[in-house]
Amino acid sequence: MCGIAGVLSTHHPIDPSWAPLLSQSLQHRGPDGEGSFNSPPLLLVHRRLSIIDLSEKGAQPMTSHSGRYTISFNGEVYNFLDLKKKLHSPLRGHSDTEVFLQLIEEQGLHAALSQAEGMWGFALWDQKTKTLTLCRDRMGEKPVYYGFLQKKFVFTSDLQALQKLDLPLEINPEALLLFLRYNCIPAPHSIYKSIYKLPPAHTLTLSPPYNQPHLQAYWTLPIHPPSPLPSFKEATIKSEQLLKRSIKHQQISDVPLGVFLSGGLDSTLIATLMQEDHSKPIHTFTIGFKDKDFDESSDARKVAQFLGTHHHEVLLTETDAQNTIPLLPNVYSEPFADSSQIPTLLLCQKAREQLKVCLSGDGGDEVFGGYNRYIIGPSIWNWIRKIPRPLRSLFPSSLQVLKWTNLHRLLPFRMMDNKIAKLQQLSPSSSFQDFYLRLLEHTHSPNQYFNSPNPNVPSLAFPFMGKDLVQQMIHSDLLFFLPDDILVKTDRASMSVGLEVRAPFLNHKLVEFLFPLPSSYKIHHSKGKRILRALLEKRIPSTLYERPKMGFAVPLQKWLRHSLRDWAEDLLSPSKLSPYLNPITIQKEWKKFLKGQNTSTFLIWNILMFQSWKERQ
């Protein structure tokens, strides 16, 4: 795992001071080494976090044996030992990057990509054709930003690199609206105009005369299930085989590794299968809260005791939160407001004290069907869609005069927090896609928090694919929520402290097998993760994992009304608010929040995270 950055310029020479500036800005992502490649018109910079082949033979940027290709690679190719057997030339060292680079040399980039399993964001320079290629892994675990600034093509794995250069960076109002709506900025947008995120499973190619990048998908999710369709038992056996293989590959490392253990289904299964491969106790890490309503550390402790792991705990207090929050704008180089970013960062800091690599359960909810919305979402939609559209326009106002106790008797499902407000937001939905995106929103009308004039909120232009509603939701999450929220949270937090986090559930062969399977293989008797539960129940007592899903939530509402109130009110004061934001509307929402009225805690957190980020720029 590393940090990459580069500049391609044909109109003006590249400032020689940029190489050390770029390298310094990425030091947190790669504290173990640095390197650069300067071959006009390209400058390529690399920071290294040494995981495999700790010697100088694994240093980057790395040039192929023939001298044709040079690569700056951030990530891991987990099946590199299998790929190594396919090579015809000897290698200098034993790093996964060198194996992958030699495979490109011998078979070409797209053949190499089709065989590689892993996570990556890399830049590849072809000296023969003078062509630059950027690439991002299939699931979006590793970031790649790119764009043109002052006729220079720039790219990086962290926006902090661009912030260090003497180049104009202007906030993109449309991206800010998306951020206020969803708490993250979906690809291909970034917080800056003219800077974009490379979508997962895509390459970008820039060839002479370097004025028009070409984007191309090299992988897509399969929609159709295998034929013949395996039985549930057969699907469970196949899933176990694929997951064990993924975990085995992801444990290859020249440095110590461990696993994040929350006590939930996902991390419990990863820890269980990982411990089965080891005769000595593995290291497990969990974070807890003094607020018992949010604390799962005792559950993780029981799992660790049963498995016999070497368990580490860190307890998060309000003081810890106060000390951590000022660090967030430096960790997340563009606005990001998933509040679980706070415990995630502290957990990564704790793990990094012991080792350099951790496995996680990221992706388990999306791949196996674990979110509660997969269970209640179709019920809500099927209820709403029965109401004629003209009558639905009256629905939001009518809800305001109903008490929840009466409304609850009318509805055939349990709802989330702020139930009436969420129903008001969902009722105008014109399609299931519109409904599902509204379900993920923190506000449907972020424009009201903007100063006039303001732009329209861009639509999320990805297809809803799948035969049933659950599959459509999972498809949406794999394209948007997973790469733009969950994986951003983990990557930025872990890399800020030089920790590599690997996600076995995101092996693309496992995803390809599970995604097209019927929803009944994922949700059964109003419970998600049916296959995952089947894998666990034969290994550990169900009392260790069968309990209500909590997620990685924090007592944010309580903190903002008490210990963090002064910090929040300072950022929300009219004198400090960004000129993009409307101080009257925001102050009104803040006062409603303090009174416990119907205002989203998450919307307030979104605004605060933008303000905190903007203050650091």
C-alpha positions in Angstrom: 0.0 0.0 0.0 1.4 3.3 -1.0 0.8 6.8 -2.3 1.1 7.9 -6.0 1.1 11.2 -7.8 2.2 12.6 -11.1 2.1 15.4 -13.6 2.1 15.2 -17.4 2.8 18.4 -19.2 3.7 19.1 -22.8 3.1 22.9 -22.8 5.4 24.0 -19.9 8.3 22.3 -18.1 7.4 20.8 -14.8 8.6 22.7 -11.8 11.5 20.7 -10.3 10.3 21.5 -6.8 7.1 19.6 -7.4 8.6 16.2 -6.9 9.6 16.7 -3.3 6.3 18.6 -2.6 4.3 15.7 -3.9 6.3 13.2 -2.1 6.1 15.0 1.2 2.3 15.4 0.9 1.9 11.6 0.5 4.3 10.6 3.3 1.5 9.3 5.5 0.5 6.8 2.9 4.0 5.6 2.4 6.3 6.2 5.4 8.9 3.6 4.4 10.4 5.0 1.3 10.1 7.4 -1.6 11.0 7.6 -5.3 10.4 9.5 -8.5 10.6 9.0 -12.2 11.2 12.0 -14.4 11.0 11.4 -18.2 9.5 14.4 -20.0 6.6 14.9 -20.4 5.9 12.9 -17.3 6.8 13.2 -13.6 5.9 10.2 -11.5 6.2 10.2 -7.7 5.8 7.3 -5.3 5.7 6.8 -1.5 6.1 3.3 -0.2 4.5 1.3 2.6 6.6 -1.8 2.6 4.5 -5.0 3.0 6.0 -7.5 0.5 9.7 -7.6 -0.4 10.9 -5.0 2.1 14.2 -4.6 0.2 15.2 -2.0 -2.3 14.2 -4.4 -5.1 10.6 -3.6 -4.3 11.1 0.1 -4.5 9.0 2.2 -6.9 8.5 3.7 -9.4 9.5 0.4 -10.9 10.7 0.0 -14.5 10.2 -3.3 -16.4 13.2 -5.4 -17.5 13.0 -4.1 -21.1 12.7 -0.5 -20.0 9.4 0.0 -21.8 7.0 0.2 -18.8 7.3 2.2 -15.6 4.7 1.8 -12.8 3.8 3.5 -9.6 1.5 1.0 -7.8 -0.7 1.6 -4.7 -2.2 -1.6 -3.4 -1.7 -5.4 -3.5 -2.0 -8.1 -6.1 -3.0 -11.0 -3.8 -2.6 -13.8 -6.2 0.9 -12.7 -7.4 2.5 -16.1 -6.5 0.1 -17.8 -8.9 0.8 -15.2 -11.6 4.5 -15.6 -11.0 4.3 -19.2 -12.3 3.1 -17.8 -15.7 6.1 -15.6 -16.3 8.9 -16.5 -18.7 11.6 -14.1 -17.4 13.4 -14.1 -14.0 12.7 -11.3 -11.5 15.0 -9.1 -9.5 13.0 -9.4 -6.3 9.8 -11.0 -5.1 7.3 -8.1 -4.8 3.8 -8.4 -6.2 4.3 -5.2 -8.1 7.3 -6.7 -10.1 5.3 -9.8 -10.9 2.3 -7.7 -12.1 4.6 -5.4 -14.1 6.4 -8.3 -15.8 3.0 -9.9 -16.6 2.1 -6.6 -18.3 5.3 -6.7 -20.2 4.7 -10.3 -21.4 0.9 -10.4 -22.0 -0.3 -6.8 -22.1 -2.2 -4.6 -19.6 -5.7 -6.0 -20.2 -4.6 -9.6 -20.1 -2.8 -8.9 -16.8 -5.8 -7.1 -15.3 -8.1 -10.0 -16.2 -5.9 -12.4 -14.2 -5.0 -10.1 -11.2 -6.9 -10.3 -7.9 -6.4 -7.5 -5.5 -6.9 -3.8 -4.8 -5.0 -1.0 -6.6 -4.7 2.4 -8.0 -1.8 2.7 -10.3 -0.1 4.8 -13.0 1.6 3.0 -15.9 3.9 4.8 -18.4 4.6 3.2 -21.8 7.9 4.6 -22.9 7.4 3.2 -26.4 4.0 4.8 -27.2 4.4 7.7 -24.7 1.0 6.6 -23.2 -0.1 7.1 -19.6 -2.6 4.7 -18.2 -4.3 5.1 -14.8 -6.3 2.2 -13.3 -8.5 1.6 -10.3 -9.4 -1.8 -8.8 -12.7 -3.5 -9.5 -14.4 -2.7 -6.2 -12.9 0.8 -5.6 -10.8 0.0 -2.5 -8.0 2.3 -3.7 -8.5 5.9 -4.9 -7.3 7.6 -8.1 -8.0 11.4 -8.7 -7.2 13.1 -12.0 -7.8 16.2 -14.1 -6.4 19.0 -16.1 -5.2 22.2 -14.3 -3.5 25.0 -16.3 -3.0 22.6 -19.2 -1.2 20.1 -17.0 -2.7 16.6 -16.5 -2.4 15.7 -12.8 -3.2 12.6 -10.9 -2.9 11.3 -7.3 -4.2 8.9 -4.7 -4.7 11.7 -2.3 -6.0 15.3 -2.9 -3.5 16.6 -0.4 -0.9 16.2 -3.1 -2.6 18.7 -5.4 -3.3 21.1 -2.5 0.5 21.5 -2.1 1.1 22.6 -5.7 0.7 26.1 -7.0 -2.3 25.3 -9.0 -5.8 26.8 -8.9 -8.3 24.6 -7.0 -11.9 25.8 -6.9 -14.7 24.2 -5.0 -17.3 22.4 -7.1 -20.8 23.6 -5.9 -22.4 20.5 -7.5 -20.1 18.2 -5.6 -20.9 20.1 -2.4 -24.6 19.6 -3.0 -24.0 15.8 -3.4 -22.0 15.8 -0.2 -24.8 17.5 1.8 -27.2 15.0 0.4 -25.2 11.8 0.9 -22.4 12.6 3.4 -19.8 11.7 0.7 -18.9 12.8 -2.8 -19.8 10.1 -5.4 -17.5 9.3 -8.3 -16.7 10.7 -10.7 -17.1 14.0 -8.8 -14.6 15.5 -6.4 -14.8 18.6 -4.2 -12.8 20.5 -6.8 -13.8 21.6 -10.3 -11.9 19.9 -13.1 -10.7 17.1 -10.7 -12.4 13.7 -10.9 -12.4 10.3 -9.3 -11.6 7.4 -11.6 -14.6 5.0 -11.2 -13.9 1.5 -9.9 -13.0 -1.1 -12.5 -11.9 1.5 -15.1 -8.8 2.5 -16.9 -8.0 6.0 -18.1 -5.6 6.3 -21.1 -3.9 9.5 -22.2 -2.0 9.4 -25.5 -0.3 12.1 -27.6 -1.3 14.9 -28.0 -2.6 14.4 -24.4 -5.8 16.5 -24.7 -8.5 13.8 -24.4 -8.4 11.0 -21.8 -10.2 7.8 -22.7 -12.1 5.9 -20.0 -12.9 2.3 -20.3 -14.4 -0.3 -18.0 -12.4 -3.5 -17.8 -14.9 -5.5 -15.5 -18.6 -5.5 -14.8 -20.8 -7.4 -12.3 -22.4 -10.4 -13.8 -26.2 -10.2 -13.7 -27.2 -13.8 -14.6 -26.8 -16.6 -12.1 -24.9 -19.7 -13.0 -26.7 -22.4 -14.9 -27.7 -24.7 -13.5 -28.5 -22.7 -10.4 -26.7 -24.3 -7.4 -28.8 -25.3 -4.4 -28.5 -23.2 -1.3 -26.2 -25.8 0.2 -24.0 -25.9 -2.9 -23.9 -22.1 -2.9 -22.8 -22.1 0.7 -20.0 -24.7 0.0 -18.8 -22.7 -3.0 -18.9 -19.4 -1.0 -16.8 -21.0 1.7 -14.2 -22.2 -0.8 -13.9 -18.8 -2.4 -13.7 -17.0 0.9 -11.1 -19.3 2.4 -9.0 -18.8 -0.8 -9.4 -15.0 -0.5 -8.3 -15.0 3.2 -5.4 -17.3 2.4 -4.1 -14.9 -0.4 -4.7 -11.8 1.8 -2.6 -13.2 4.6 0.6 -13.2 2.4 2.8 -10.6 3.9 6.4 -10.0 5.0 5.1 -8.1 8.0 2.8 -9.0 10.9 -0.9 -8.8 10.4 -4.2 -9.0 12.4 -7.9 -8.5 12.0 -10.5 -5.9 13.0 -13.2 -7.6 15.2 -16.4 -5.8 16.0 -18.3 -8.8 17.2 -20.6 -8.6 14.2 -21.2 -11.4 11.7 -18.7 -10.2 9.1 -15.6 -9.6 11.2 -16.4 -12.7 13.3 -16.4 -14.9 10.3 -13.1 -13.4 9.0 -11.5 -13.8 12.4 -12.8 -17.4 12.7 -11.5 -18.5 9.3 -8.2 -16.7 9.9 -7.6 -18.3 13.2 -8.3 -21.7 11.7 -5.2 -21.2 9.5 -3.0 -20.4 12.5 -1.6 -22.5 15.3 -0.8 -19.4 17.4 -3.3 -16.7 18.4 -3.9 -14.1 15.8 -4.2 -10.4 16.8 -7.7 -9.0 16.9 -8.6 -5.3 17.5 -11.9 -3.8 18.6 -13.1 -0.4 19.7 -15.8 0.3 22.4 -17.7 3.2 23.8 -18.4 4.2 27.4 -21.9 4.8 26.2 -23.4 1.3 26.6 -26.1 2.0 23.9 -23.3 2.0 21.3 -20.8 -0.4 22.8 -20.2 -3.8 21.2 -16.7 -4.4 22.7 -18.0 -7.0 25.1 -19.5 -9.0 22.2 -16.2 -8.8 20.4 -14.4 -9.9 23.6 -16.5 -13.0 23.9 -15.8 -14.0 20.3 -12.1 -13.4 20.8 -12.1 -15.5 24.0 -13.9 -18.3 22.2 -11.5 -18.2 19.3 -8.4 -17.8 21.5 -7.1 -14.7 19.8 -4.6 -12.1 21.2 -7.3 -9.4 21.7 -6.7 -5.6 21.9 -9.4 -3.1 22.9 -9.6 0.6 22.8 -12.4 2.5 24.6 -13.6 5.7 22.9 -14.7 8.5 25.2 -16.1 12.0 24.4 -12.7 13.4 25.1 -11.2 11.1 22.5 -13.8 12.3 20.0 -13.0 15.9 20.8 -9.3 15.2 20.2 -9.9 13.2 17.0 -12.3 15.4 15.2 -9.8 18.2 14.5 -7.6 15.6 12.7 -10.4 14.6 10.3 -9.9 17.3 7.6 -6.2 16.2 7.3 -7.2 12.5 7.1 -10.0 13.0 4.5 -8.6 15.4 2.0 -12.1 16.2 0.7 -15.3 16.6 2.8 -16.4 13.3 4.2 -19.1 12.8 7.0 -19.7 9.2 7.8 -19.6 9.6 11.6 -18.1 6.1 12.0 -14.9 7.8 10.7 -14.1 8.7 14.3 -13.9 5.2 15.8 -12.4 3.9 12.5 -9.5 6.3 12.8 -8.9 5.4 16.5 -9.0 1.7 15.7 -6.5 2.1 13.0 -4.2 4.0 15.3 -4.4 1.3 17.9 -3.7 -1.5 15.3 -0.8 0.4 13.8 1.0 0.3 17.2 1.2 -3.5 16.8 1.4 -4.2 13.1 1.2 -2.9 9.5 -1.6 -5.0 8.0 -5.2 -5.8 9.2 -8.0 -7.8 7.5 -11.5 -6.3 7.8 -15.1 -7.3 7.2 -15.8 -4.5 4.8 -18.1 -5.5 2.0 -19.9 -8.2 4.0 -23.2 -6.3 4.1 -23.2 -5.6 0.4 -21.9 -9.0 -0.8 -24.0 -11.2 1.5 -27.1 -8.9 1.8 -26.8 -7.6 5.4 -28.3 -4.1 5.5 -31.6 -3.7 7.2 -32.8 -1.7 4.2 -32.6 -4.8 2.0 -35.2 -6.3 4.3 -37.6 -3.4 4.8 -36.9 -1.4 1.6 -39.0 -3.6 -0.7 -41.9 -3.5 1.8 -41.9 0.2 2.1 -41.7 0.7 -1.7 -44.5 -1.8 -2.4 -46.6 0.0 0.2 -45.9 3.5 -1.3 -46.3 2.6 -4.9 -49.9 1.4 -4.3 -50.8 5.0 -3.5 -51.6 7.0 -6.7 -49.0 9.7 -7.5 -51.5 12.6 -7.2 -52.4 11.4 -3.7 -48.8 10.9 -2.7 -48.2 14.7 -3.1 -50.6 15.1 -0.2 -48.9 12.4 1.8 -46.0 14.5 3.3 -48.3 17.2 4.7 -50.8 14.7 6.0 -48.0 12.9 7.9 -47.2 16.1 9.9 -50.6 16.0 11.6 -50.3 12.3 12.5 -48.6 11.1 15.7 -46.2 8.2 15.2 -48.2 6.0 17.6 -51.2 6.2 15.1 -49.0 6.0 12.0 -47.3 2.9 13.3 -50.6 1.0 13.3 -51.1 1.8 9.6 -47.8 0.6 8.3 -46.7 -3.0 7.8 -43.1 -2.4 8.6 -40.7 -1.0 11.2 -39.0 2.2 10.3 -35.7 3.9 11.1 -35.1 7.0 13.2 -37.0 10.1 12.3 -39.6 7.9 10.8 -42.1 10.5 9.7 -39.5 12.7 8.1 -38.1 9.8 6.2 -41.5 8.8 4.9 -42.1 12.4 3.8 -38.9 12.1 1.9 -39.7 8.8 0.3 -43.4 9.3 -0.6 -42.8 11.4 -3.9 -40.6 8.6 -5.3 -41.2 8.2 -9.0 -39.4 4.9 -9.4 -37.6 2.3 -7.3 -34.3 3.8 -8.2 -35.5 7.2 -7.0 -36.9 5.6 -3.9 -33.7 3.9 -3.0 -31.5 6.9 -3.5 -33.9 8.9 -1.3 -33.6 6.1 1.3 -29.8 6.8 1.4 -30.2 10.6 1.5 -29.7 12.8 4.5 -31.7 15.5 2.8 -33.5 15.6 -0.6 -33.1 19.3 -0.9 -29.6 20.4 -0.1 -30.2 23.6 -2.2 -32.1 25.1 0.7 -28.8 25.3 2.6 -27.0 27.2 -0.3 -26.9 30.8 -1.0 -28.7 31.8 -4.2 -28.1 31.3 -7.0 -27.2 27.6 -6.7 -26.8 24.7 -9.1 -29.0 21.7 -9.4 -28.0 18.5 -7.7 -26.4 16.1 -10.2 -28.1 12.8 -10.6 -26.2 9.6 -9.9 -26.0 8.1 -13.4 -25.6 4.4 -12.7 -28.1 1.7 -13.8 -30.1 -0.4 -11.4 -29.5 -3.9 -12.6 -31.0 -7.1 -11.3 -34.1 -9.2 -11.4 -35.5 -8.2 -8.0 -35.5 -5.2 -5.7 -33.0 -6.6 -3.3 -30.5 -7.3 -6.1 -31.1 -3.8 -7.4 -30.3 -2.3 -4.0 -27.1 -4.4 -3.7 -26.0 -3.4 -7.2 -26.5 0.3 -6.3 -24.5 -0.1 -3.1 -21.6 -1.9 -4.8 -21.4 0.9 -7.3 -21.9 3.9 -5.0 -22.3 3.4 -1.2 -19.4 0.9 -0.9 -16.7 2.6 -2.9 -17.7 6.2 -2.1 -18.5 5.9 1.6 -17.4 2.6 3.3 -14.1 2.2 1.4 -13.2 5.9 1.5 -13.6 5.8 5.3 -11.4 2.8 5.7 -8.7 3.7 3.2 -8.2 7.3 4.4 -8.2 6.4 8.1 -5.8 3.5 7.7 -3.4 5.1 5.3 -3.2 8.2 7.5 -1.3 6.1 10.0 0.5 3.8 7.6 -1.7 0.8 8.0 -2.8 -1.5 5.2 -6.4 -2.8 5.5 -7.5 -5.8 3.3 -11.1 -6.9 2.7 -11.4 -10.6 1.9 -15.2 -10.3 1.1 -14.3 -8.0 -1.9 -12.4 -10.7 -3.8 -14.0 -10.2 -7.2 -14.4 -14.0 -7.8 -16.5 -14.2 -4.6 -18.5 -11.1 -5.6 -19.1 -12.5 -9.1 -20.5 -15.8 -7.6 -22.7 -14.2 -4.9 -24.2 -11.2 -6.6 -26.4 -13.0 -9.2 -27.7 -15.6 -6.7 -31.4 -15.3 -5.8 -32.3 -13.0 -3.0 -33.6 -15.9 -1.0 -30.0 -17.1 -0.7 -29.2 -13.8 1.1 -32.4 -12.9 3.0 -34.4 -15.6 4.8 -37.1 -15.2 7.5 -36.5 -11.5 7.6 -32.7 -12.0 8.3 -29.9 -11.0 6.0 -26.6 -12.8 5.3 -28.1 -16.3 5.1 -25.0 -17.9 3.6 -22.7 -16.1 6.0 -24.8 -17.3 8.9 -24.7 -20.8 7.6 -20.9 -20.6 7.5 -20.7 -19.3 11.1 -23.3 -21.6 12.7 -21.1 -24.7 12.2 -18.1 -23.0 13.8 -19.2 -21.0 16.8 -22.3 -20.8 19.1 -25.1 -18.6 17.7 -25.3 -16.8 21.0 -22.0 -15.1 20.0 -23.3 -13.5 16.9 -27.1 -13.5 16.9 -28.2 -10.1 18.1 -29.6 -6.9 16.7 -27.4 -5.2 14.1 -25.8 -2.0 15.5 -23.4 -1.0 12.8 -20.4 1.2 13.7 -22.5 4.1 15.1 -21.3 6.7 17.6 -23.4 8.8 20.1 -23.1 11.8 17.7 -26.4 13.4 18.7 -25.4 13.4 22.4 -21.9 14.7 21.7 -23.1 17.6 19.5 -25.6 18.7 22.1 -23.1 18.6 24.9 -19.3 18.1 24.7 -19.0 19.2 21.0 -21.5 22.0 21.1 -19.0 24.9 21.5 -17.0 23.5 18.6 -20.1 23.1 16.4 -21.5 26.5 17.2 -18.2 28.1 16.4 -18.1 26.5 12.9 -21.7 27.3 12.3 -21.5 31.0 13.2 -22.4 33.3 10.3 -18.9 34.8 10.3 -17.3 31.5 9.7 -19.8 29.9 7.3 -18.6 29.3 3.8 -20.0 31.8 1.3 -21.6 28.8 -0.4 -23.9 28.2 2.6 -27.0 30.0 3.8 -26.4 31.2 7.4 -30.1 31.8 8.1 -31.3 28.3 7.0 -28.4 26.6 8.8 -28.8 28.5 12.0 -32.5 27.6 12.0 -31.7 23.9 11.5 -29.1 24.0 14.3 -31.6 25.5 16.8 -34.2 22.9 15.9 -31.6 20.2 16.4 -30.7 21.6 19.9 -34.4 21.5 20.8 -34.7 17.9 19.7 -37.0 18.8 16.9 -37.2 17.0 13.5 -33.7 17.8 12.2 -31.3 15.1 10.9 -28.2 14.7 13.1 -26.4 13.5 10.0 -27.2 16.6 8.0 -25.8 18.7 10.8 -22.7 16.5 10.8 -22.3 16.9 7.0 -22.4 20.7 7.3 -19.9 20.6 10.2 -17.5 18.3 8.3 -17.5 20.6 5.3 -16.9 23.7 7.5 -14.1 21.9 9.3 -12.5 20.9 6.0 -12.9 24.3 4.5 -11.3 26.0 7.5 -8.1 23.9 7.0 -7.7 24.8 3.3 
